[in-house]
Amino acid sequence: MPRMAPEVFEEFLKQPHVGVIATLRKDGMPYTVPVWWLWKDGEIWFTGTYSRVWCKQLLHDGRASLCIEAGAPVTGHVEFDGVCEAFERPAFDIWPISRELAEKYVGRGDPANAEAVDKFFANMQTEPRLLFRLTPQVTRAIDMRVYRGKRADREFQESQRSAAP
C-alpha cells in the first residue's frame, strides 16, 4: 500500500496534476504521453479521441501505467499499473465523466471558470471521443514531505556526506 497517509492520498488525487500514461506499442516498447485523469471510486478515468496514438494502443493492448508527480500542495508521486477498459458511445454515456474531467482541469474548483468549462466541454462533444477506465492492480504512492528513503538510498546519501571535503 502507499507510503502516503490515506487522507493525503485522497487529497493528492483530487488535485488537477497532469499525469503521464505509459501504453505499449505493438512491438512492446513503451509510449508515454501527458494526460488528464480522474480518480473516481478507486479507478482512474481518461478521455481521448480515436485518432490519438495512446488511445489506439490501449484499444489494442489495455495494459498501462499512470505516473502522477507534483510539487505542491503535496510534494510526492502516485503511480498505478493496471489494465484499461474502453467505454464507447452509444453503449456507454461518456459525457458525465468527460464533464468531470473538464471541471477538474479547466474549472479547477473556481466558479468563475464555469463559462470556460462549458466551452471546453462543448468542444469535447464535437470530437470522436471515448473513455478508458484503468483498474489499478499495483499502486505506489510516496509523500516526499515525510519520505526518508530506502535503506540503500540513506546509506548512499550518508556515504556522499562522509566523502565530502
C-alpha positions in Angstrom: 0.0 0.0 0.0 1.1 3.6 -0.4 3.7 5.3 1.8 1.2 8.2 1.9 -1.4 8.6 4.5 -4.9 7.7 3.2 -6.2 11.2 3.6 -3.2 12.7 1.9 -3.6 10.1 -0.9 -7.2 11.0 -1.5 -6.4 14.8 -1.4 -3.5 14.3 -3.8 -5.8 12.5 -6.3 -8.3 15.4 -6.2 -5.7 17.9 -7.4 -5.5 18.7 -11.2 -2.0 17.3 -11.6 -1.2 16.2 -15.1 -0.2 12.5 -15.3 1.9 10.6 -17.7 0.4 7.4 -19.1 2.6 4.7 -20.5 1.0 2.4 -23.1 2.5 -0.3 -25.2 3.4 -0.1 -28.9 2.7 -3.2 -31.0 6.4 -4.1 -30.7 6.2 -3.9 -26.9 8.1 -0.6 -26.5 6.5 1.8 -24.1 4.9 5.0 -25.3 4.3 7.9 -22.8 2.2 11.0 -23.1 0.8 13.5 -20.6 -2.9 13.1 -19.8 -5.7 14.4 -17.7 -7.2 11.8 -15.4 -10.0 11.4 -12.9 -9.8 9.3 -9.7 -13.3 8.0 -9.1 -14.4 5.1 -6.8 -11.0 3.6 -6.7 -10.4 3.7 -10.5 -8.8 6.1 -12.9 -10.7 7.5 -16.0 -9.2 9.1 -19.1 -10.8 10.5 -22.2 -9.3 10.7 -25.6 -10.1 10.6 -29.3 -9.8 7.6 -31.6 -7.0 9.3 -33.5 -4.7 9.6 -30.6 -1.8 7.2 -30.6 -2.2 6.2 -26.9 -5.9 5.5 -27.4 -5.2 3.3 -30.4 -2.6 1.5 -28.3 -5.0 0.9 -25.4 -7.6 -0.4 -27.8 -5.0 -3.0 -29.0 -3.5 -3.8 -25.5 -5.1 -2.4 -22.4 -2.0 -2.7 -20.1 -0.9 0.7 -18.9 0.8 2.7 -16.1 0.0 6.2 -14.9 2.5 8.3 -13.1 1.4 11.5 -11.3 4.1 13.7 -9.8 3.5 17.0 -8.0 5.4 19.7 -6.1 2.5 21.3 -4.4 0.5 21.3 -2.3 1.8 17.8 -1.6 5.3 17.0 -2.9 5.0 13.4 -4.0 4.0 11.0 -6.6 1.5 8.3 -7.2 1.7 5.5 -9.7 -0.8 3.0 -10.9 -0.3 -0.1 -13.0 -3.3 -2.0 -14.4 -5.4 -2.7 -17.4 -7.6 -0.2 -19.2 -11.1 -1.0 -20.4 -12.6 1.1 -23.2 -16.1 2.6 -23.0 -17.6 3.8 -26.2 -20.8 5.6 -27.4 -23.6 4.8 -27.8 -23.4 1.8 -25.5 -21.9 4.0 -22.7 -22.7 7.6 -21.9 -19.1 9.0 -21.8 -20.2 12.6 -21.2 -20.8 12.8 -17.4 -17.2 11.6 -16.7 -15.8 13.7 -19.5 -17.6 16.7 -18.0 -16.0 15.9 -14.6 -12.5 15.9 -16.2 -13.2 19.3 -17.8 -14.4 20.7 -14.4 -11.3 19.3 -12.7 -8.7 20.7 -15.2 -10.4 23.7 -16.7 -12.7 24.7 -13.8 -10.2 24.0 -11.0 -12.9 24.4 -8.4 -13.4 28.0 -9.2 -17.0 29.0 -10.2 -15.5 31.9 -12.2 -14.3 29.3 -14.7 -17.8 27.9 -15.4 -18.0 29.6 -18.8 -14.6 28.2 -19.8 -15.7 24.7 -18.7 -18.9 25.0 -20.7 -16.9 26.0 -23.8 -14.3 23.3 -23.4 -16.9 20.6 -22.8 -18.9 21.7 -25.8 -15.8 21.4 -27.9 -15.1 17.9 -26.4 -18.6 16.8 -27.6 -17.7 17.6 -31.2 -14.8 15.1 -31.2 -14.9 11.4 -31.7 -14.2 10.5 -28.1 -14.2 7.5 -25.9 -13.3 6.8 -22.2 -10.9 4.4 -20.6 -11.1 3.1 -17.1 -7.8 2.0 -15.5 -8.4 -0.5 -12.7 -5.3 -0.4 -10.6 -3.5 -3.7 -9.9 -0.5 -2.1 -8.3 -0.4 1.3 -6.5 2.7 3.1 -5.4 2.5 6.4 -3.5 5.1 8.5 -1.7 4.6 11.7 0.2 8.0 13.2 -0.3 7.4 15.6 2.7 7.9 12.6 5.0 9.8 10.1 2.9 13.2 9.3 4.3 14.3 6.8 1.6 15.1 3.2 1.4 18.0 2.0 3.5 20.2 1.8 0.4 19.2 5.4 -0.5 20.0 6.6 3.0 23.4 4.7 3.1 24.4 6.2 -0.3 23.4 9.7 0.8 25.4 9.2 4.1 28.5 8.0 2.2 28.3 11.1 -0.1 28.3 13.3 3.0 31.2 11.4 4.6 33.3 11.6 1.4 32.7 15.4 1.0 35.8 17.5 1.8 
